Amino acid sequence: MGLYSYCGYWRMKNKLLMLVALVALIVALPFIPQRETGPDSGYPWQIDLTEQGLSTVFGLTIGRTRMTEVRDIIGDGMKLALLSDDKGDAAVEMYYGVYTAGRLSGRLIIVADLAPEAIGGMRERAIRAGGANRFRIHNDDLPAIMQSPVKGITFIPLVDLDKDIILQRFGQPDEIVTSEDKLSHFLYAEKGLDVILDNDGKEVLQYVAPARFDQLKNPLGL
């Protein structure tokens, strides 16, 4: 068999195999499990509200979903740390450096709902790591953290947002507040959402349970 005849033979055979595979796929389609989420779901502006004053975004119900369930829903690849600022305020966060919300990529941060005194005890047992205000959590504290519910969610999209996009996707806010650092806060009380527009940096989306919206308003002096 010559070279050209040999290549033609394999091209014909490959076409036949592709045709057989395509037919098999069409026949199997009704039996293939379908994902509950698709390319047009899971976006930051798709927020479901509950009768209990809670909200669900990214598949997580703030105030109900536990931190151990976050790992099951979002996946592995996260980092868990205790962060403390210069004022002494501290929080336990689960951090995903890469997260895809619908078709938007960004960083995702989930804050655990823990009592201040519990976090204080964890801070004493934690080991400083990765910066002056970041601490590695003691293994003895992991069970309590993973069983705690989600207190809040922060999403930092890689793409830049502007006012028109925010209004188009999230709707008209209850109010727009400009903070002392020149950031514009688009406040959505019913959704428990603060969309922070930063003309000189990355936009930040902060979510809490609507019933606890004061957690986002009080730092703005409202």
KOLGUMI-730989 format. One line per field, with one value per residue: residue number from 1; residue in three letters; z, x, y negated of N, C-alpha, C in turn. Coordinates in steps of 0.2 Angstrom, whole numbers. Layout:
KOLGUMI-730989
n (NUM | ...) .
res (ALA | ...) .
nc3 (Z | ...) .
nc1 (X | ...) .
nc2 (Y | ...) .
cac3 (Z | ...) .
cac1 (X | ...) .
cac2 (Y | ...) .
cc3 (Z | ...) .
cc1 (X | ...) .
cc2 (Y | ...) .
end
This chain:
KOLGUMI-730989
n (1 | 2 | 3 | 4 | 5 | 6 | 7 | 8 | 9 | 10 | 11 | 12 | 13 | 14 | 15 | 16 | 17 | 18 | 19 | 20 | 21 | 22 | 23 | 24 | 25 | 26 | 27 | 28 | 29 | 30 | 31 | 32 | 33 | 34 | 35 | 36 | 37 | 38 | 39 | 40 | 41 | 42 | 43 | 44 | 45 | 46 | 47 | 48 | 49 | 50 | 51 | 52 | 53 | 54 | 55 | 56 | 57 | 58 | 59 | 60 | 61 | 62 | 63 | 64 | 65 | 66 | 67 | 68 | 69 | 70 | 71 | 72 | 73 | 74 | 75 | 76 | 77 | 78 | 79 | 80 | 81 | 82 | 83 | 84 | 85 | 86 | 87 | 88 | 89 | 90 | 91 | 92 | 93 | 94 | 95 | 96 | 97 | 98 | 99 | 100 | 101 | 102 | 103 | 104 | 105 | 106 | 107 | 108 | 109 | 110 | 111 | 112 | 113 | 114 | 115 | 116 | 117 | 118 | 119 | 120 | 121 | 122 | 123 | 124 | 125 | 126 | 127 | 128 | 129 | 130 | 131 | 132 | 133 | 134 | 135 | 136 | 137 | 138 | 139 | 140 | 141 | 142 | 143 | 144 | 145 | 146 | 147 | 148 | 149 | 150 | 151 | 152 | 153 | 154 | 155 | 156 | 157 | 158 | 159 | 160 | 161 | 162 | 163 | 164 | 165 | 166 | 167 | 168 | 169 | 170 | 171 | 172 | 173 | 174 | 175 | 176 | 177 | 178 | 179 | 180 | 181 | 182 | 183 | 184 | 185 | 186 | 187 | 188 | 189 | 190 | 191 | 192 | 193 | 194 | 195 | 196 | 197 | 198 | 199 | 200 | 201 | 202 | 203 | 204 | 205 | 206 | 207 | 208 | 209 | 210 | 211 | 212 | 213 | 214 | 215 | 216 | 217 | 218 | 219 | 220 | 221 | 222) .
res (MET | GLY | LEU | TYR | SER | TYR | CYS | GLY | TYR | TRP | ARG | MET | LYS | ASN | LYS | LEU | LEU | MET | LEU | VAL | ALA | LEU | VAL | ALA | LEU | ILE | VAL | ALA | LEU | PRO | PHE | ILE | PRO | GLN | ARG | GLU | THR | GLY | PRO | ASP | SER | GLY | TYR | PRO | TRP | GLN | ILE | ASP | LEU | THR | GLU | GLN | GLY | LEU | SER | THR | VAL | PHE | GLY | LEU | THR | ILE | GLY | ARG | THR | ARG | MET | THR | GLU | VAL | ARG | ASP | ILE | ILE | GLY | ASP | GLY | MET | LYS | LEU | ALA | LEU | LEU | SER | ASP | ASP | LYS | GLY | ASP | ALA | ALA | VAL | GLU | MET | TYR | TYR | GLY | VAL | TYR | THR | ALA | GLY | ARG | LEU | SER | GLY | ARG | LEU | ILE | ILE | VAL | ALA | ASP | LEU | ALA | PRO | GLU | ALA | ILE | GLY | GLY | MET | ARG | GLU | ARG | ALA | ILE | ARG | ALA | GLY | GLY | ALA | ASN | ARG | PHE | ARG | ILE | HIS | ASN | ASP | ASP | LEU | PRO | ALA | ILE | MET | GLN | SER | PRO | VAL | LYS | GLY | ILE | THR | PHE | ILE | PRO | LEU | VAL | ASP | LEU | ASP | LYS | ASP | ILE | ILE | LEU | GLN | ARG | PHE | GLY | GLN | PRO | ASP | GLU | ILE | VAL | THR | SER | GLU | ASP | LYS | LEU | SER | HIS | PHE | LEU | TYR | ALA | GLU | LYS | GLY | LEU | ASP | VAL | ILE | LEU | ASP | ASN | ASP | GLY | LYS | GLU | VAL | LEU | GLN | TYR | VAL | ALA | PRO | ALA | ARG | PHE | ASP | GLN | LEU | LYS | ASN | PRO | LEU | GLY | LEU) .
nc3 (0 | -5 | 1 | 1 | -2 | 10 | 20 | 16 | 18 | 33 | 36 | 31 | 39 | 52 | 50 | 50 | 63 | 70 | 66 | 71 | 85 | 87 | 84 | 95 | 105 | 104 | 106 | 119 | 126 | 133 | 144 | 151 | 166 | 170 | 174 | 188 | 188 | 175 | 161 | 162 | 175 | 193 | 194 | 201 | 203 | 204 | 216 | 228 | 239 | 256 | 266 | 279 | 280 | 275 | 263 | 247 | 238 | 225 | 228 | 241 | 257 | 267 | 284 | 286 | 278 | 282 | 286 | 283 | 273 | 263 | 257 | 251 | 242 | 235 | 232 | 234 | 237 | 244 | 256 | 273 | 286 | 300 | 302 | 308 | 312 | 314 | 324 | 332 | 328 | 323 | 312 | 305 | 290 | 274 | 260 | 242 | 229 | 215 | 208 | 199 | 194 | 187 | 172 | 176 | 183 | 198 | 215 | 230 | 246 | 261 | 276 | 293 | 305 | 320 | 338 | 346 | 357 | 355 | 344 | 349 | 358 | 349 | 342 | 351 | 352 | 339 | 326 | 320 | 302 | 285 | 285 | 294 | 300 | 298 | 303 | 306 | 309 | 324 | 325 | 334 | 334 | 322 | 320 | 327 | 319 | 306 | 308 | 310 | 304 | 288 | 289 | 281 | 263 | 252 | 236 | 223 | 208 | 193 | 181 | 177 | 184 | 181 | 184 | 176 | 172 | 185 | 189 | 178 | 180 | 194 | 198 | 203 | 217 | 235 | 240 | 236 | 242 | 246 | 252 | 265 | 259 | 246 | 239 | 230 | 237 | 233 | 239 | 243 | 252 | 254 | 247 | 255 | 251 | 246 | 234 | 230 | 222 | 214 | 207 | 205 | 208 | 211 | 210 | 223 | 230 | 243 | 253 | 265 | 276 | 273 | 284 | 293 | 288 | 293 | 297 | 286 | 284 | 295 | 297 | 287 | 293 | 294) .
nc1 (4 | 3 | 10 | 0 | -12 | -12 | -13 | -26 | -34 | -33 | -39 | -52 | -56 | -55 | -65 | -76 | -76 | -78 | -91 | -98 | -96 | -102 | -116 | -117 | -116 | -128 | -138 | -136 | -138 | -151 | -148 | -138 | -132 | -138 | -130 | -135 | -132 | -128 | -119 | -126 | -129 | -126 | -120 | -114 | -124 | -135 | -145 | -154 | -168 | -173 | -187 | -184 | -176 | -163 | -150 | -145 | -131 | -119 | -122 | -122 | -129 | -130 | -128 | -133 | -127 | -114 | -96 | -89 | -97 | -96 | -84 | -88 | -97 | -91 | -78 | -61 | -45 | -44 | -38 | -37 | -37 | -33 | -36 | -30 | -32 | -24 | -32 | -36 | -47 | -53 | -55 | -60 | -56 | -60 | -52 | -52 | -41 | -44 | -59 | -74 | -88 | -102 | -98 | -88 | -72 | -63 | -58 | -63 | -69 | -74 | -82 | -81 | -94 | -92 | -91 | -84 | -76 | -73 | -65 | -55 | -49 | -44 | -35 | -25 | -20 | -15 | -3 | 8 | 9 | 13 | 13 | 11 | -2 | -8 | -13 | -9 | -21 | -23 | -24 | -33 | -43 | -50 | -61 | -72 | -72 | -75 | -88 | -95 | -107 | -108 | -104 | -102 | -99 | -86 | -83 | -71 | -71 | -61 | -63 | -66 | -78 | -91 | -102 | -113 | -113 | -115 | -128 | -136 | -134 | -137 | -147 | -157 | -149 | -153 | -147 | -133 | -117 | -103 | -88 | -75 | -63 | -65 | -72 | -86 | -101 | -113 | -128 | -138 | -151 | -161 | -155 | -144 | -132 | -117 | -110 | -94 | -87 | -72 | -63 | -49 | -45 | -48 | -65 | -76 | -87 | -98 | -107 | -120 | -131 | -148 | -155 | -145 | -140 | -134 | -121 | -114 | -118 | -115 | -101 | -100 | -104 | -118) .
nc2 (6 | -11 | -27 | -38 | -31 | -23 | -33 | -39 | -28 | -27 | -39 | -37 | -27 | -33 | -43 | -34 | -29 | -40 | -43 | -32 | -34 | -46 | -43 | -34 | -43 | -51 | -42 | -39 | -50 | -53 | -46 | -51 | -59 | -75 | -91 | -101 | -114 | -126 | -135 | -147 | -149 | -152 | -165 | -180 | -189 | -182 | -178 | -170 | -171 | -167 | -163 | -164 | -175 | -173 | -171 | -164 | -161 | -157 | -143 | -142 | -145 | -158 | -159 | -147 | -136 | -125 | -127 | -115 | -110 | -119 | -116 | -104 | -108 | -119 | -114 | -107 | -114 | -125 | -138 | -139 | -151 | -161 | -178 | -193 | -210 | -227 | -233 | -223 | -216 | -200 | -186 | -170 | -163 | -155 | -153 | -154 | -155 | -154 | -155 | -150 | -159 | -156 | -162 | -170 | -173 | -173 | -178 | -170 | -172 | -165 | -168 | -162 | -159 | -163 | -165 | -180 | -178 | -164 | -165 | -173 | -164 | -154 | -162 | -164 | -151 | -149 | -150 | -162 | -165 | -168 | -182 | -197 | -198 | -186 | -169 | -152 | -140 | -131 | -113 | -108 | -116 | -115 | -106 | -114 | -125 | -120 | -115 | -127 | -139 | -148 | -165 | -176 | -181 | -185 | -190 | -193 | -199 | -195 | -203 | -220 | -230 | -242 | -256 | -256 | -242 | -236 | -241 | -236 | -222 | -219 | -227 | -242 | -250 | -251 | -262 | -273 | -274 | -285 | -281 | -286 | -283 | -285 | -275 | -268 | -262 | -251 | -248 | -234 | -230 | -221 | -210 | -208 | -213 | -221 | -230 | -235 | -248 | -252 | -263 | -264 | -251 | -234 | -228 | -224 | -212 | -210 | -199 | -196 | -188 | -194 | -198 | -202 | -214 | -225 | -223 | -226 | -239 | -247 | -249 | -259 | -270 | -272) .
cac3 (0 | -5 | 7 | 0 | -1 | 17 | 23 | 14 | 22 | 40 | 36 | 30 | 45 | 57 | 49 | 52 | 70 | 73 | 65 | 76 | 92 | 87 | 85 | 101 | 110 | 103 | 109 | 126 | 129 | 138 | 150 | 154 | 171 | 169 | 180 | 190 | 186 | 168 | 160 | 164 | 182 | 198 | 193 | 208 | 204 | 205 | 223 | 230 | 246 | 260 | 271 | 286 | 280 | 273 | 255 | 244 | 232 | 224 | 231 | 249 | 261 | 272 | 290 | 286 | 276 | 287 | 283 | 280 | 267 | 258 | 254 | 247 | 237 | 230 | 231 | 237 | 234 | 248 | 262 | 279 | 290 | 305 | 301 | 314 | 310 | 319 | 329 | 336 | 326 | 320 | 308 | 302 | 283 | 269 | 254 | 236 | 225 | 209 | 208 | 193 | 196 | 180 | 167 | 179 | 187 | 203 | 221 | 234 | 253 | 265 | 283 | 297 | 310 | 326 | 343 | 347 | 362 | 352 | 339 | 353 | 360 | 343 | 340 | 356 | 350 | 332 | 324 | 314 | 296 | 279 | 285 | 301 | 302 | 296 | 307 | 305 | 315 | 328 | 323 | 339 | 333 | 316 | 321 | 328 | 313 | 301 | 310 | 311 | 298 | 285 | 291 | 275 | 258 | 248 | 229 | 220 | 201 | 189 | 176 | 180 | 184 | 181 | 187 | 171 | 173 | 191 | 188 | 174 | 183 | 201 | 198 | 207 | 224 | 239 | 241 | 234 | 247 | 245 | 259 | 265 | 254 | 239 | 236 | 230 | 239 | 230 | 245 | 242 | 259 | 253 | 245 | 259 | 246 | 245 | 228 | 231 | 215 | 215 | 200 | 205 | 209 | 209 | 213 | 229 | 232 | 250 | 255 | 272 | 277 | 273 | 291 | 296 | 283 | 297 | 297 | 280 | 284 | 301 | 295 | 283 | 298 | 292) .
cac1 (0 | 7 | 9 | -6 | -17 | -12 | -16 | -33 | -37 | -34 | -44 | -59 | -57 | -56 | -72 | -81 | -76 | -81 | -98 | -100 | -96 | -108 | -122 | -118 | -118 | -135 | -142 | -134 | -139 | -156 | -146 | -132 | -135 | -137 | -128 | -140 | -129 | -125 | -115 | -129 | -131 | -120 | -117 | -114 | -130 | -141 | -146 | -160 | -169 | -177 | -192 | -180 | -171 | -157 | -149 | -141 | -127 | -114 | -124 | -121 | -134 | -127 | -131 | -136 | -122 | -108 | -90 | -87 | -101 | -93 | -79 | -91 | -100 | -86 | -72 | -55 | -40 | -45 | -34 | -40 | -33 | -36 | -33 | -31 | -30 | -21 | -37 | -37 | -52 | -50 | -60 | -58 | -58 | -58 | -50 | -51 | -38 | -47 | -66 | -78 | -95 | -105 | -92 | -84 | -67 | -61 | -56 | -69 | -68 | -80 | -80 | -85 | -98 | -89 | -91 | -78 | -72 | -70 | -60 | -49 | -45 | -41 | -29 | -20 | -17 | -13 | 4 | 9 | 11 | 11 | 12 | 10 | -9 | -11 | -11 | -11 | -25 | -21 | -28 | -38 | -49 | -53 | -68 | -77 | -73 | -79 | -95 | -99 | -111 | -105 | -106 | -102 | -95 | -83 | -81 | -67 | -70 | -55 | -65 | -68 | -85 | -92 | -108 | -118 | -114 | -118 | -135 | -139 | -134 | -139 | -153 | -156 | -148 | -157 | -143 | -126 | -113 | -96 | -84 | -69 | -58 | -67 | -75 | -93 | -104 | -120 | -131 | -144 | -152 | -165 | -151 | -139 | -126 | -113 | -105 | -90 | -84 | -66 | -60 | -42 | -43 | -53 | -72 | -77 | -94 | -99 | -113 | -122 | -139 | -151 | -157 | -139 | -137 | -131 | -114 | -111 | -120 | -112 | -94 | -100 | -107 | -125) .
cac2 (0 | -17 | -32 | -41 | -26 | -22 | -39 | -39 | -22 | -29 | -45 | -35 | -23 | -38 | -46 | -29 | -28 | -46 | -43 | -27 | -37 | -51 | -39 | -31 | -48 | -53 | -37 | -39 | -57 | -53 | -43 | -55 | -63 | -82 | -95 | -106 | -121 | -127 | -141 | -153 | -150 | -153 | -171 | -184 | -193 | -177 | -178 | -167 | -173 | -162 | -166 | -165 | -181 | -171 | -172 | -159 | -163 | -152 | -137 | -143 | -149 | -162 | -158 | -140 | -131 | -125 | -127 | -109 | -109 | -123 | -112 | -99 | -112 | -123 | -110 | -108 | -119 | -132 | -139 | -141 | -154 | -166 | -184 | -198 | -217 | -231 | -235 | -217 | -212 | -194 | -182 | -164 | -163 | -150 | -157 | -151 | -159 | -154 | -152 | -153 | -160 | -157 | -162 | -175 | -170 | -178 | -176 | -169 | -171 | -163 | -169 | -157 | -163 | -161 | -170 | -184 | -174 | -158 | -167 | -175 | -158 | -152 | -167 | -162 | -145 | -150 | -151 | -167 | -162 | -171 | -189 | -199 | -197 | -179 | -164 | -146 | -138 | -125 | -107 | -106 | -121 | -114 | -104 | -119 | -130 | -117 | -115 | -133 | -141 | -154 | -172 | -181 | -179 | -190 | -188 | -198 | -196 | -197 | -208 | -226 | -232 | -249 | -258 | -253 | -235 | -235 | -243 | -231 | -215 | -219 | -232 | -248 | -249 | -256 | -269 | -273 | -278 | -285 | -281 | -291 | -281 | -286 | -269 | -269 | -256 | -250 | -244 | -231 | -228 | -215 | -205 | -207 | -214 | -228 | -230 | -241 | -250 | -255 | -266 | -263 | -244 | -229 | -228 | -219 | -210 | -207 | -196 | -193 | -187 | -201 | -200 | -205 | -218 | -230 | -221 | -230 | -246 | -250 | -251 | -265 | -275 | -273) .
cc3 (0 | 1 | 7 | 1 | 7 | 21 | 22 | 18 | 29 | 40 | 35 | 36 | 51 | 57 | 51 | 59 | 73 | 72 | 70 | 83 | 92 | 88 | 92 | 106 | 110 | 106 | 116 | 130 | 134 | 145 | 154 | 160 | 169 | 175 | 181 | 188 | 179 | 168 | 162 | 171 | 187 | 197 | 200 | 209 | 205 | 213 | 225 | 238 | 249 | 264 | 278 | 286 | 278 | 265 | 253 | 238 | 231 | 227 | 238 | 252 | 267 | 278 | 291 | 284 | 280 | 283 | 280 | 274 | 262 | 254 | 249 | 241 | 232 | 228 | 235 | 234 | 238 | 253 | 267 | 284 | 295 | 303 | 306 | 311 | 316 | 325 | 334 | 334 | 322 | 316 | 305 | 295 | 279 | 263 | 248 | 231 | 218 | 210 | 202 | 195 | 189 | 175 | 170 | 184 | 192 | 209 | 226 | 241 | 257 | 272 | 288 | 303 | 317 | 331 | 344 | 352 | 360 | 348 | 343 | 356 | 355 | 341 | 345 | 354 | 343 | 331 | 319 | 308 | 290 | 280 | 293 | 304 | 301 | 300 | 305 | 311 | 318 | 326 | 328 | 338 | 326 | 316 | 322 | 323 | 308 | 302 | 310 | 304 | 295 | 287 | 285 | 269 | 254 | 241 | 225 | 212 | 197 | 184 | 180 | 179 | 184 | 184 | 182 | 172 | 180 | 191 | 184 | 177 | 190 | 202 | 202 | 214 | 228 | 240 | 238 | 239 | 245 | 251 | 259 | 261 | 247 | 235 | 236 | 232 | 237 | 235 | 243 | 248 | 258 | 251 | 250 | 255 | 246 | 240 | 229 | 224 | 217 | 208 | 200 | 206 | 207 | 213 | 218 | 230 | 238 | 251 | 262 | 271 | 277 | 280 | 295 | 292 | 287 | 298 | 291 | 281 | 290 | 300 | 291 | 287 | 296 | 298) .
cc1 (4 | 6 | 2 | -12 | -18 | -15 | -24 | -37 | -38 | -39 | -51 | -61 | -59 | -63 | -77 | -81 | -79 | -89 | -101 | -101 | -101 | -114 | -123 | -119 | -125 | -139 | -142 | -137 | -145 | -154 | -141 | -135 | -133 | -135 | -134 | -138 | -127 | -121 | -119 | -132 | -125 | -117 | -118 | -121 | -136 | -141 | -153 | -162 | -174 | -182 | -189 | -176 | -164 | -156 | -144 | -138 | -121 | -116 | -123 | -126 | -131 | -131 | -134 | -130 | -116 | -102 | -88 | -91 | -99 | -88 | -82 | -94 | -95 | -80 | -66 | -51 | -41 | -39 | -38 | -35 | -37 | -32 | -35 | -28 | -27 | -25 | -38 | -43 | -50 | -56 | -56 | -60 | -56 | -58 | -49 | -48 | -41 | -54 | -70 | -85 | -98 | -99 | -87 | -79 | -65 | -59 | -62 | -66 | -74 | -78 | -84 | -88 | -96 | -90 | -84 | -73 | -69 | -64 | -54 | -45 | -41 | -34 | -24 | -16 | -14 | -6 | 5 | 12 | 9 | 10 | 11 | 3 | -12 | -8 | -13 | -15 | -23 | -26 | -34 | -44 | -52 | -60 | -73 | -78 | -77 | -86 | -99 | -102 | -107 | -108 | -107 | -98 | -92 | -81 | -77 | -66 | -64 | -57 | -67 | -75 | -86 | -100 | -114 | -119 | -117 | -126 | -139 | -139 | -138 | -145 | -151 | -155 | -153 | -153 | -136 | -122 | -106 | -92 | -78 | -64 | -60 | -70 | -83 | -96 | -111 | -123 | -137 | -146 | -156 | -161 | -145 | -132 | -123 | -108 | -101 | -86 | -78 | -63 | -53 | -40 | -48 | -59 | -72 | -85 | -94 | -106 | -114 | -129 | -142 | -153 | -151 | -136 | -133 | -123 | -111 | -112 | -116 | -105 | -94 | -103 | -114 | -130) .
cc2 (-6 | -22 | -35 | -37 | -24 | -27 | -40 | -34 | -24 | -35 | -42 | -31 | -28 | -41 | -41 | -29 | -34 | -46 | -38 | -30 | -42 | -48 | -37 | -37 | -50 | -48 | -37 | -45 | -57 | -50 | -46 | -59 | -71 | -86 | -100 | -113 | -121 | -133 | -147 | -153 | -150 | -160 | -175 | -187 | -188 | -175 | -175 | -169 | -168 | -166 | -167 | -171 | -179 | -172 | -166 | -162 | -158 | -145 | -137 | -147 | -152 | -161 | -151 | -135 | -131 | -125 | -121 | -107 | -113 | -119 | -107 | -102 | -115 | -119 | -111 | -113 | -126 | -132 | -142 | -145 | -159 | -173 | -189 | -205 | -221 | -233 | -229 | -213 | -206 | -190 | -176 | -164 | -157 | -154 | -152 | -156 | -160 | -151 | -155 | -153 | -161 | -156 | -167 | -171 | -176 | -175 | -175 | -168 | -170 | -164 | -165 | -162 | -160 | -167 | -174 | -180 | -168 | -160 | -169 | -169 | -155 | -156 | -165 | -156 | -144 | -151 | -156 | -164 | -167 | -178 | -191 | -198 | -191 | -174 | -157 | -143 | -131 | -119 | -106 | -111 | -120 | -111 | -109 | -124 | -126 | -116 | -121 | -135 | -147 | -160 | -177 | -178 | -185 | -187 | -194 | -196 | -199 | -203 | -214 | -227 | -239 | -250 | -255 | -246 | -233 | -236 | -238 | -224 | -215 | -223 | -238 | -247 | -253 | -262 | -267 | -277 | -279 | -286 | -286 | -289 | -281 | -280 | -270 | -262 | -256 | -245 | -241 | -227 | -221 | -209 | -203 | -208 | -221 | -227 | -236 | -242 | -254 | -257 | -265 | -256 | -239 | -230 | -222 | -218 | -207 | -205 | -194 | -191 | -193 | -203 | -203 | -210 | -224 | -229 | -225 | -237 | -250 | -253 | -258 | -271 | -277 | -270) .
end
